Amino acid sequence: MSVNSNNSENLIDIFIDELWLEKGLSKNTLSAYRHDIHSFSLWYKGSSLLEVQRVDLLDYLSLRLKEGYSSRSTARSLSSLRAFYSHITVKYNLKENPTARVDSPKLGRSLPKTLSEEDVIKLINSPDVDDNIGLRDKAMLELIYACGLRVSELISLDILNLNLRQGVIRVIGKGEKERLVPMGEEALFWVQKYIEECRPYLLKNDNKVSELFLSKRGKSMTRQTFWYRIKEYAIKSDINKDLSPHTLRHAFATHLINHGADLRTVQLLLGHSSLSTTQIYTEVARHRMKELHNDHHPRG
């Protein structure tokens, strides 16, 4: 073993280079690996990372949690260190991999990002409905929120799957599972207005396109286009959140539960195959109620 191999930075450089050669990982991923291992190296006071023991890693991870780093962040750090030590244990014939008997921190179930009812109204009201594209966007926002659709379900929605008389849509979800979802009066009004006033203009005389919502070029919408439109409307309506189309699906479920809907109904509307997937929204609602209580109750 050369003298240089004992140098911590040299060990990290060699590992990152070989990781790139073996797996072709992106620059961002390699940078994250480097950051995690380098942070540990700065904390560790020994002469070489080759001399690290299990107790050193336990002390480091424990300190991170005490200093306020999340369990998720600490678990990621340990994952980087596992990869590093799996590599150098073999390369430098170490007696033991110090990460072998170190358990990852338990991760709490992360709550999906959602919006208040007030923010949803601001967002949905932000498109300019006097403009064809604005009217299309208004109809899309109303429908995705009213029906709790996935963005893929929204952009692939066929005009033949709308029943405007009954106010329901037939949704083809994951695994080609079908469900019927009521639209609600507001969504029904704006979708009907879009179909009558805007869609013929966007079609550009191409009656072969069956998707309900169309791009400026008269083709089917893409996920990316709708994502960018939502970002623009979030800025316009001064909603300082990292929004995505899925945020409105989460808001749909959370607001239903806030207003007394039972889990089984929400499960059917969302198209979840398991009720346990839907139960996360009761946690979102409970978390939001605690926040409101703490913010507004005189003895919160």
SESE-773041 format. One record per residue: x, y, z of N, C-alpha, C in turn. Coordinates in steps of 0.05 Angstrom, whole numbers, plus 5000, padded with zeros to 4 digits. Layout:
BEGIN
XYZXYZXYZ...
This chain:
BEGIN
501749765000500050005000501850255000501350434982502950674980502250865002504151055007503651255027501251425020501051484993498751654985496051524990495951254990493351124995492351175023494051265041493251325069491951605070492451775050491352035050488352025045486752155063483852135061482752245035483752475026482752595001483452424977485752304979486652124957484851874955484151764979482351534979479651604968478651844975476051924965476151964934478252094925478552144896478551884880480151694890480251434876477551294876476151304899473551174900471551304881471451574880469651714862470251654833472851654826473651594799472751314790473151114808472550844801469450804801468050954818465150944819464051034792465251254782464351364756464951164733467251034734468050844713466250604714465550504738464050264740461050304735459950524744457050564743456150794726458050964718457251194701455251374713455451434739453551594753453851884745451752044749451652324741453552484759454252724750455952904766454652974793452053014793450653084818450852854838450452614828450552374846453352344857455352364840458152334849458852554869457852794864458353024882457152964909454752844910453452784935455052574951456052364937457752164949460252304961461552474945463952604954463452784979461152934978460553105001460152955026458652725025458052565049460652455061462352345044464752215054466752425064466952645049468752865058467852985085465253005089464253115115465052935138464852675133465752485154468752505158470252535136473152555138474052795154472553015151473253265166472753225196470553075202469953025230471852825243472652625228474352405238477252515243478252465267480852575275483152375271482652135262484751935259486552005236488751855233490751915213489851825185488051625183487151535157484351415159482851445137480151325136480351025136482650915130483050625131482950515159483250695179483350605207480750645222478650735208476050785221474850525232473750555256472350325269469350375269467950155275464950175277464050385297465450405319464750595340464950885330466950935313467251205302464851285285463851095269461551145253459051195270458751025290456451065308456451335322458851425331459051685343458351905324459351875299458852085279455852105272454551875268451751885261450051985284450751905308449352005332449552305334451952415329452452705331450752845310450652745286449052875265446152905274445052685285442252695293441852895316443752905335443553095357443753385347445253435326445653705315443253785297441353615294438953695279438653595251440653445241440453335215438153125214436653115193434352935191435352645190433452465197434052175194434652105165433152225147433552175119436252255109437152495117439752595109441952425121441652345146443652175160443751895147441451795139441451525126442851545099442551765085443851795059446951815063447751955085450551975091451751695096450251535112451151265118451251095093449351135075449350985050451851045033452651295033455151375018457551245031457651245057459851125072459950825068457550695067457450405062458750345035458050495014459150444988462150484988463050695001465850765003467450535017466350445039467850235055467549955042465449905028465249655014467349634993467949874981469949884960472849854971473450014992476250015001476849775019474749645030475349405046476549195029475449165004476548974985479149074974479249324965481549434952484049424969483749484995486049505013486049285034484449075029484448835045484248895075482249055082481749125110480648875125481248865151480248635167477248635169476048875171473148895174472049145162469749125149468349365139466949495163467749745171466649865195463649925193462449925168459649985166457849735167459249495169457749245166455549205186455949295211453949245232452849515242452649705225451449965232448749985219446650015236443850035225443250325216441650345195440850605186438750725205438650985208436551115224433851045213431951015231429150955222428051205210426851165186425751395171422751415176421851645185419051685187417851715160415351655157414051675131413651975124414852055101414752335094411952415085411052655093408452745085408652885058406652825040406752965014406153255017407353414999406953704999404053754990402853955003400154014995399754314996397354414991396754694991394254745008394054985019391555055033389355105012386955105021384755155002384955434990385855625006386155894997388255914974390455774978392555774957391655634932390055424934389055284911387255474895385555614908383755804895385356024880387356124894389156334881390456214856391455974858392755844835390855804812388555694818386555624797385455874783385356094798384256344787386356514773388856424772391056584760391156594730390256384715390356404686388456624675389256744653387656944639385656794621383156774629381156614614380256754588381057004584380457134558382357054536384356904544386356804525385956504521386256404497385756114492387455934509389955994511391755824528391055854557390356094565389456134593386955984600385055984581382555834585383155534587384855434570385655154571386855084598388755254607390155204633388155224656386255404655384255424676382655164677381755064655380254814654381954584665384554574658386254354667386654374697387054614708387454644737384954574752382654664742380154594755379754294756380354164733379753874731381653704748384253774747386153604762385653624792384753864801384153894830381453774837379453814820376753714826376653414826378353284810378252994807380652844820382652994830384952864842386552704823386852804798388152644777391152644780392452434771395352434766395752604740398052724737398552894713398352724688399352474689399152294666396352234658394552214678391752164673390452414660391252644669390152894659390852934629393452914623394252974596393452754576392952514585392152304567389052264566387652434580384752414581383452444553382052244544380752254518378152394520377452554500374952704500372552524501372852274491370652084492370151974520372052024538371751924566370452124584369352344572367852544587364852494583363452504605360552504603359552764615359252964598358553234608355753244619354053084608351253084618351052984646352552774653352552664680354752794697356652944685358753074700360752884712361552674697363552484706365552434684367952344693370052264673370851974679371551844657372651564660375651584658376951514680379851544682381251274679383251264662384951024660387451064676387650934699389850984717392150784714393750754735395950564735394950284731396550124716395749854710393249824694392650044679390250044661387650014677387650074703385250064719383450304714380850254711378950464705377450544730376750804731375050904752373351134742371051174753369351404746369551604769370051864761370452074781368552304774367052404793365352634788367052884785366153074768367753304761367153544780364753564790364053804805363154034787361554214797360354414780362354604767364354704783366354894772367954764750369054534755370654394734368954344709366454244713364754194691364254444674363754664687363354924673365754994656368154984667370555084653371454884632371054624636371754424615369854464592367354494597365354534576365954794560366655004574367355254561369855224543371855074554374255024538373654864513371954654515371254494492369854654471368054834480366454984461367955214448369655354464370855604455373855584447375255394458378155384455379155144440378154914446379254674434379054674404376854764391376754764362379054944350379655164364381855334355384555194357385055044378387554904382387754664363385554544356385554314338386854364311386454614302387554694276386654504253384054444255382754274234383753984233385153894254386153614255384353464274382253334263380353204280381252924289383752844282384752584290385752584319386252824331387252834358384952794377385052584394382852524412383252614440385752694448386152784475384553044480383653074504381953304511383653564510385953564523387553804525389853804505390054034491391854044468393954274472396254234460398354444460397754664440399454864440399055084420399154974392400654754387400954644361398754444354396754414371394554234366395153944371397353894385398153624393397453574422397753324431397153264459399253404477398353474501400053614520402153424531404353534540406453364554406453434584407553254599407753294628409453544634411553574618413453794623412054064618410454084597409154334590407254414613405654224623403754284644405254354670407454224675409054284699410054574698411054654674412054924671409755134674407455064664405155244667404455284696404355074711403755094740405855264754408355224747410455384760409955684755409255754730408756034723406356144739404255984742401956084757402456094787404255924797404955944825406456204831408156284812409656534815407656774813405856754793403956964788402057004812401256784825399456804848400856834874403556864873405156904897404956674917405056434907405156194924407956094925409256144948412156074951412555794959411755604941412155324946413255194921414554964926415654804903413454634892411854754874409454624865410054434842408354234840408354054817405353984812404653874789401953794785400953594807402753434817401953234838401153374864402053624868401353764893398253804894397053854870394153894870392653634875393753404868392553144874392653104905394953174917395153154946393153344960392853584949391053784960388153674958387453554936384753444932384153244954385953054959385452844979385452965007387253145014387353255040384953425046384053585027381653755032379153595035378953375020376653195023376453085051378752995062378852885089378353095109379353335105378853565123375853625125374453575104371553635103369853385109371153175120369552945130369252705112370552705089370352465071371752225084370651995080371851755092374051655074375951505086378351415071377651235047375651065050374950885029374051035004372451245008371651414985373951544972375751664988378151794977379851594962380151354973381651144959380551084931377951064929376651004904377051234884376751484894377051714876379951744866381851684883384751704875385651464858384151244860385051004845387250854859387450874886389450724901388550434903390350254899389749964901389649884931391050024948391149954976390250194993388650135014387750345032390050465048392150305053394450415068395750645054395750645027396850865011395351125016392751095019390951335023391251445051391951275071391951355099393951575104395951615087397851825091396452105093394152125079392752385078391452455105390852255121389852315148392152435165394652355159396852475173397352755164396952805138397253085128395253265141392753165142390553325154391153375183392053175198392553205226394853395231396953375214399253555216398453845211396653885191395754155185394054265208392354105220390754195242392454275266394654125271396454195293397854465287398554505262399854765255397954995259395454965250393455175254392955235283392855025299392355055328394655205341397155125334399455255345399655545337398855605312399055885302396856065312394455955317392156135322390956105350391355875363390055845389391656015410390156165427391556335447393456185466392955925469394655765486395955545471396355595445397555385427400455345433
